[in-house]
């Protein structure tokens, strides 16, 4: 239900340091993919994600380390995307793209992180414009509407992942938001790195309960 919402602050979720270097991201994303396959993927999805050797290894109870991302973005492609949008991406997002130009599976209601060439202002995407107009039509949503109009959309599915270039920390990181249109109440994180770490931590919690 759409209505007046309050932003939920999740700054305490950043238990790990902000990842900025491509090498750091590569190590983390390999762990993320391994945990995703172990905790979240079902049978049909596993067939799509793993080759025959990996499936056999998984059946034997062995570790598999699938790469659920893409090839690294080239620096010139990253710069071209920044010039198109008129901003320089925050350090953790730049490092992510230089490790993987997009991501295909996340522990969230989004389809994956956009490649750098598809990052867009939320106000300019079809889905983002539709959500913004809907929220703008309901009194009391001014804060959310302003957030939508100034934020980059870096992932979208049923929910959105957004970065706010007007809210920059001392480390150069932009505030990040996870936003579910049907519920409202954007959840705020101190960085893109913290946002993606939150899904990893959620999977770890579920693994511990198994």
Secondary structure, DSSP 4 states (H G I P E B T S, - for coil): ------PEE-GGG--SPPP-SHHHHHHHHHHHHHHHHHHT--HHHHHHHS-HHHHHHHHTT-------B-PPPPHHHHHHHHHHHTS---HHHHHHHHH-S-BS--SSSEEEEPPGGG-EEGGGSHHHHHHHHHHHTSTT-HHHHHHHHHEEEEEEESEEEEEEEEEE-TTSPEEEEEEETTTEEEEEESSHHHHHHHHHHHHHHHHHH-
